[in-house]
Amino acid sequence: MPTPDHQRDLLRSTRKTTHHSTDWRCTRCDKLLGANRDGRMHLRFARGHEYLVSFPVTATCRGCGTLNQASAPAQR
């Protein structure tokens, strides 16, 4: 059974976050979607599938199904 949104928000607000500035995370559940590597986004999936893609990048979160978009590399 999925965790209700209000409980998910509470859990997210109480845990310690030590994310790198190059991480691309879901706007809803904070799941790691990719990482900025030299101006391109590095995406990794199950069974060894890895991609380096250019911006803009759009992806659906595998955890909660939210559509996320990164239009440019994050500034450090």
Backbone bond lengths (Angstrom), bond angles and torsions (degrees), N, CA, C in turn:
res aa  C-N    CA-C-N  psi(-1)  N-CA   C-N-CA  omega(-1)  CA-C   N-CA-C  phi
1 M - - - 1.447 - - 1.525 108.65 -
2 P 1.332 118.80 128.22 1.469 121.43 -178.47 1.526 112.22 -65.89
3 T 1.315 115.31 151.61 1.460 121.32 177.07 1.522 109.12 -74.83
4 P 1.352 118.13 130.14 1.472 120.19 177.56 1.523 111.23 -59.01
5 D 1.344 115.77 149.83 1.467 121.38 -176.27 1.519 113.03 -55.64
6 H 1.336 118.33 -43.10 1.465 119.47 -176.93 1.528 111.54 -65.45
7 Q 1.341 117.96 -33.99 1.465 120.32 176.84 1.527 110.27 -72.77
8 R 1.332 117.09 -37.45 1.467 121.25 178.54 1.530 109.73 -61.89
9 D 1.346 117.08 -43.72 1.457 120.90 179.06 1.527 111.15 -62.91
10 L 1.321 116.70 -39.79 1.459 120.72 178.71 1.518 110.68 -64.80
11 L 1.332 117.78 -44.67 1.461 121.20 178.59 1.518 111.61 -62.00
12 R 1.335 116.29 -42.04 1.458 120.24 -178.98 1.520 111.04 -65.49
13 S 1.328 117.74 -36.52 1.458 120.23 -176.29 1.532 112.27 -75.57
14 T 1.344 117.96 -22.37 1.463 120.01 -177.02 1.525 113.50 -95.45
15 R 1.330 118.88 -15.90 1.463 118.72 -178.59 1.528 111.22 -85.84
16 K 1.312 114.02 154.84 1.460 120.84 178.94 1.521 109.19 -77.68
17 T 1.325 117.31 131.81 1.458 120.34 177.71 1.523 109.18 -114.09
18 T 1.309 115.22 125.20 1.459 121.27 178.17 1.519 108.21 -127.14
19 H 1.326 115.75 57.36 1.452 120.90 -177.16 1.519 110.14 -82.63
20 H 1.315 115.63 147.25 1.449 120.77 173.32 1.520 108.59 -77.60
21 S 1.312 117.38 151.34 1.459 120.86 -178.10 1.529 111.88 -67.42
22 T 1.323 117.73 -16.19 1.464 120.30 179.72 1.523 112.33 -87.73
23 D 1.337 118.41 -6.99 1.463 121.91 -179.68 1.525 111.18 -71.33
24 W 1.328 116.25 141.03 1.452 122.39 172.10 1.516 106.09 -110.01
25 R 1.320 116.56 116.81 1.453 121.85 -174.91 1.513 111.75 -120.78
26 C 1.321 115.65 154.33 1.458 122.28 178.94 1.524 109.75 -61.34
27 T 1.327 116.03 137.49 1.462 120.62 -179.03 1.523 112.35 -72.81
28 R 1.322 117.90 -15.89 1.458 120.67 -178.03 1.525 112.90 -102.34
29 C 1.346 117.81 -50.75 1.470 119.96 -173.46 1.523 113.61 -110.89
30 D 1.333 118.21 -2.18 1.469 123.16 175.55 1.532 113.84 71.14
31 K 1.327 118.06 15.94 1.468 121.49 177.72 1.527 109.50 -71.32
32 L 1.321 116.70 141.05 1.459 121.62 179.11 1.531 110.38 -67.93
33 L 1.339 116.49 124.15 1.461 121.82 179.16 1.521 112.14 -103.46
34 G 1.323 117.15 -33.64 1.451 120.88 -178.39 1.517 110.33 -175.38
35 A 1.332 115.42 -177.79 1.462 120.64 179.60 1.519 109.30 -141.69
36 N 1.325 116.22 139.62 1.449 121.85 178.95 1.532 108.85 -75.04
37 R 1.320 115.92 122.79 1.463 121.92 179.03 1.520 108.42 -128.15
38 D 1.320 116.40 104.79 1.474 121.85 175.83 1.525 113.02 53.70
39 G 1.322 116.69 45.16 1.460 121.30 175.70 1.514 115.43 83.78
40 R 1.333 117.59 3.02 1.460 121.58 174.72 1.527 108.43 -127.67
41 M 1.330 116.27 157.65 1.453 120.76 -179.14 1.529 109.76 -92.96
42 H 1.329 116.26 129.46 1.459 122.50 177.71 1.521 107.55 -97.53
43 L 1.332 116.55 117.66 1.460 123.13 179.34 1.513 108.58 -113.11
44 R 1.335 116.83 137.75 1.460 121.73 -179.88 1.527 108.56 -131.70
45 F 1.323 116.06 134.08 1.461 121.42 -179.80 1.517 109.34 -124.80
46 A 1.324 116.23 177.80 1.457 121.95 -179.45 1.528 111.17 -62.29
47 R 1.306 115.46 158.46 1.467 123.80 177.09 1.522 113.56 59.79
48 G 1.329 117.42 32.38 1.454 120.93 171.78 1.509 117.33 79.73
49 H 1.320 119.01 12.93 1.462 121.25 178.03 1.521 109.66 -80.22
50 E 1.321 116.83 120.41 1.457 121.82 179.52 1.520 109.82 -132.93
51 Y 1.344 115.56 142.86 1.460 121.26 -178.61 1.520 109.70 -137.87
52 L 1.319 116.55 144.72 1.459 123.42 167.10 1.522 105.73 -113.38
53 V 1.336 116.96 116.88 1.461 120.96 -175.15 1.517 110.05 -122.43
54 S 1.327 115.85 156.15 1.463 120.78 178.68 1.526 110.12 -90.84
55 F 1.304 116.15 165.82 1.463 122.53 -179.60 1.516 110.88 -86.01
56 P 1.322 119.41 151.83 1.461 128.85 -1.08 1.529 111.68 -75.13
57 V 1.337 115.92 152.77 1.456 122.75 -178.61 1.526 108.17 -119.53
58 T 1.317 116.95 134.38 1.453 122.36 175.83 1.525 107.62 -126.59
59 A 1.339 116.64 133.64 1.462 120.38 179.84 1.511 110.10 -148.38
60 T 1.315 115.20 149.32 1.460 121.70 174.08 1.520 107.78 -94.96
61 C 1.324 116.50 130.30 1.464 121.49 179.72 1.525 109.39 -65.44
62 R 1.331 116.59 131.27 1.459 121.28 178.14 1.522 111.72 -74.08
63 G 1.333 117.30 -16.74 1.456 120.70 -179.28 1.520 114.11 -85.16
64 C 1.342 116.31 -46.69 1.467 119.09 -173.84 1.522 114.21 -123.69
65 G 1.342 118.14 -8.19 1.451 121.09 177.36 1.518 115.71 85.30
66 T 1.326 118.32 6.82 1.458 121.94 -179.85 1.525 110.47 -74.67
67 L 1.332 116.34 137.65 1.455 121.46 176.64 1.527 108.36 -81.80
68 N 1.321 117.32 125.90 1.465 123.08 -177.56 1.519 109.33 -121.30
69 Q 1.348 115.97 148.36 1.451 120.12 178.68 1.521 109.96 -138.11
70 A 1.318 115.75 138.37 1.463 122.99 173.14 1.519 106.21 -120.71
71 S 1.326 117.22 118.91 1.464 119.81 -174.81 1.518 113.42 -91.90
72 A 1.339 116.89 -20.66 1.470 120.92 -179.57 1.519 108.68 -156.33
73 P 1.328 117.40 159.54 1.462 119.77 177.35 1.522 111.56 -58.11
74 A 1.328 117.27 139.58 1.468 121.85 178.40 1.519 109.62 -67.00
75 Q 1.315 116.24 139.65 1.466 121.26 177.08 1.511 109.15 -83.22
76 R 1.309 118.47 139.09 1.472 122.76 -178.92 1.487 111.71 -77.14
